[in-house]
Amino acid sequence: MAAALLPIHPSHASDVSSPADSMAMLNRLHPPRPDWYEEFYATAMNTSMKAYEAEIEGYKSELFANLRGQAKQILEIGIGTGPNLKYYASEEGTSVYGVDPNRKMEKYAQAAAETAGLPAANFKFLHAVSESLPLRDASVDAVIGTLVLCSVADVNLTLQEVRRVLRPGGIYLFVEHVAAADGTALRFVQGLLDPLQQAVADGCHFTRKTGKNISEAGFTNVDSRQVVLSTASLINPHIIGIARN
């Protein structure tokens, strides 16, 4: 029988910590947007990423295969509309927390979880920012983050939170876009358009060197590679990898 996450199941209720601090951090780092904006952004993310997701499918399939038989309690930061759930949520016994600061993402993520075959009792959406995860120390086997460190307010604090909630030996799977190589035409354009990107894409940065942040976060091992995706345009290159706590 699959492990449950909702509070009506006492065995897992202790995984979720007091929400007060997390809510304060949410309001500080991601002040409430108008409902129309959050709904517009969630709808856009649900409809505009199909070509990108089709191109990256092979990479994600290979990456998420690392979860099979290794992780039952999974946290996905920046879960958005839930495009990753189909890769890992169908394994029997899997339970998932999905964190996102945009509450309007919840209905899309829940629908994606249902489509992936994850029982409703085994999925919990948490309205929070990744810099203050409302989970207890060492409470999950794996953390997933795809295209999220580009838009968090504090990359290093997010990574420390990832390490905090991971059990010893737990794994962090990531897919992130990073700055192009210095001196290239793409890097020049990214720097030029970065302020506009942040304004129109909910805080997303073109120019972060996220791979360096991950390698210096204190994980015992980090294994990653760089790829370029034709459908990602200026949001290139990507780093894809796994880090062990």
C-alpha positions in Angstrom: 0.0 0.0 0.0 1.4 3.4 -0.9 2.6 5.7 1.9 0.3 8.7 2.5 1.2 12.3 3.0 -2.0 14.1 4.0 -2.5 15.0 7.7 -5.2 12.4 8.1 -2.4 9.9 8.0 -0.5 10.4 11.4 2.5 8.3 10.3 3.5 11.0 7.8 2.0 14.2 9.4 5.3 14.7 11.2 7.2 15.2 8.0 5.6 18.7 7.6 7.0 21.3 9.9 5.2 24.4 11.3 4.2 26.6 8.4 4.7 29.9 10.2 8.3 30.5 9.2 7.8 29.3 5.7 4.8 31.5 5.2 6.8 34.5 6.4 9.6 33.7 4.0 7.1 33.2 1.1 5.6 36.6 1.8 9.0 38.3 1.9 10.6 36.7 -1.1 7.5 36.1 -3.3 4.9 38.8 -2.3 1.4 37.9 -3.3 0.7 38.7 -7.0 -2.7 39.5 -8.4 -4.8 36.4 -9.0 -5.1 37.2 -12.7 -1.3 37.2 -13.0 -0.7 34.0 -11.2 -3.4 32.3 -13.2 -2.1 33.7 -16.5 1.4 32.5 -15.7 0.3 29.0 -14.6 -1.8 28.6 -17.7 1.0 29.8 -19.9 3.4 27.3 -18.4 0.9 24.5 -18.8 0.5 25.2 -22.6 3.7 26.8 -23.9 6.3 24.2 -22.9 5.2 21.2 -25.0 8.0 21.5 -27.6 10.6 21.9 -24.9 9.3 19.0 -22.9 9.3 16.8 -26.0 13.0 17.6 -26.8 14.2 17.1 -23.2 12.2 13.9 -22.6 15.1 11.6 -23.3 17.3 13.4 -20.9 14.7 13.4 -18.2 13.8 9.7 -18.6 17.5 8.8 -18.1 17.9 11.2 -15.1 14.7 10.1 -13.3 15.6 6.4 -13.7 17.9 7.0 -10.8 14.8 7.1 -8.5 13.6 3.6 -9.2 13.9 1.5 -6.1 15.8 4.3 -4.4 13.3 6.8 -3.3 9.8 6.6 -1.9 9.5 10.0 -0.2 10.1 12.6 -2.9 10.1 16.4 -2.8 9.9 18.5 -6.0 10.8 22.1 -5.7 9.2 24.5 -8.2 6.9 21.8 -9.2 4.9 24.2 -11.4 2.3 22.3 -13.5 3.9 18.9 -12.8 5.6 18.0 -16.1 8.1 15.7 -14.3 5.6 13.6 -12.4 5.0 11.2 -15.3 8.7 10.1 -15.1 8.7 9.0 -11.4 5.3 9.1 -9.7 3.9 5.8 -11.0 6.2 3.6 -9.0 4.2 1.8 -6.3 4.7 3.3 -2.9 5.8 6.7 -4.1 4.7 9.8 -2.1 5.4 13.3 -3.4 5.5 16.8 -1.9 5.3 19.5 -4.6 6.5 23.0 -3.5 5.7 26.1 -5.5 5.2 29.8 -4.6 2.4 30.1 -7.2 -0.8 28.7 -5.7 -2.5 28.6 -9.1 -0.1 25.8 -10.2 -1.8 23.4 -7.7 -4.7 22.3 -9.9 -2.4 21.6 -12.8 0.1 19.7 -10.7 -2.7 17.6 -9.1 -4.1 16.8 -12.5 -0.6 15.7 -13.7 -0.2 13.5 -10.6 -3.5 11.8 -11.3 -2.5 11.3 -14.9 0.8 9.8 -13.8 -1.1 7.3 -11.6 -0.2 8.8 -8.2 -3.0 8.3 -5.7 -4.5 11.5 -4.5 -3.5 10.7 -0.9 0.1 10.4 -1.9 0.5 13.9 -3.3 0.6 17.1 -1.3 1.1 20.6 -2.8 2.9 23.0 -0.5 2.5 26.7 -1.1 6.0 27.9 -0.2 9.4 29.1 -1.5 12.4 26.8 -1.8 14.5 29.0 0.5 12.3 27.9 3.4 10.9 24.4 2.8 8.1 23.4 5.2 9.5 20.0 5.8 11.5 18.5 8.7 15.2 17.6 8.5 16.1 14.4 6.7 12.5 13.7 5.8 12.8 12.8 2.1 14.8 10.3 0.0 15.1 12.6 -3.1 14.7 16.2 -4.1 13.9 17.2 -7.7 14.4 20.6 -9.2 14.0 21.5 -12.9 14.3 25.1 -14.2 13.8 26.5 -10.7 17.2 27.8 -9.5 17.1 30.4 -12.3 14.2 32.1 -10.5 14.7 31.6 -6.7 15.7 34.7 -4.8 18.7 32.9 -3.1 20.3 30.0 -4.9 22.7 29.1 -2.1 20.0 29.1 0.6 17.8 27.0 -1.6 20.5 24.4 -1.9 21.1 24.4 1.8 17.4 23.7 2.3 17.6 20.9 -0.2 20.5 19.3 1.8 18.6 19.8 5.1 15.5 18.0 4.1 17.4 15.1 2.3 18.2 12.1 4.4 21.9 11.1 4.5 22.7 9.4 1.2 19.6 11.0 -0.4 19.8 12.3 -4.0 19.1 15.7 -5.6 18.2 15.5 -9.3 18.5 18.7 -11.3 17.9 20.2 -14.7 18.9 23.9 -14.9 19.7 26.5 -17.5 22.9 28.4 -16.9 24.8 31.3 -18.4 26.5 30.7 -21.7 30.3 30.8 -21.9 31.9 34.2 -21.3 32.8 36.0 -24.5 30.2 34.3 -26.7 27.5 36.2 -28.6 24.9 34.3 -26.7 26.3 35.4 -23.3 26.3 39.0 -24.6 22.6 38.8 -25.5 21.8 37.1 -22.2 23.4 39.9 -20.3 21.6 42.5 -22.3 18.2 40.9 -21.9 18.5 39.6 -18.3 16.7 42.5 -16.6 13.7 42.1 -19.1 13.7 38.4 -18.6 13.5 38.8 -14.8 10.6 41.2 -15.2 8.5 39.1 -17.6 9.4 35.6 -16.5 8.6 35.8 -12.8 12.2 36.4 -11.7 14.0 34.1 -14.1 17.7 35.0 -14.7 19.6 34.2 -17.9 23.1 34.7 -16.4 23.4 32.5 -13.3 26.3 30.1 -13.0 24.2 27.6 -11.1 26.5 24.6 -11.7 29.1 26.3 -9.6 26.6 26.9 -6.8 25.6 23.2 -6.8 29.2 22.0 -6.9 30.1 24.2 -3.9 26.9 23.4 -1.8 28.5 20.6 0.2 27.1 17.5 -1.5 29.3 14.5 -1.1 29.3 13.9 -4.9 28.0 15.9 -7.9 27.8 14.4 -11.4 26.5 16.6 -14.2 26.8 17.3 -17.9 26.0 20.2 -20.2 23.6 20.1 -23.2 22.1 22.6 -25.6 18.5 22.4 -26.6 17.2 23.8 -29.8 13.8 24.6 -28.3 15.3 26.6 -25.4 16.6 29.5 -27.5 18.3 32.0 -25.1 17.9 29.7 -22.2 21.0 27.7 -23.0 23.1 25.7 -22.1 21.4 23.3 -19.6 23.1 21.3 -16.9 21.6 17.9 -16.0 22.8 15.9 -13.1 22.6 14.2 -9.8 24.1 15.2 -6.4 24.3 12.9 -3.3 23.8 14.2 0.2 
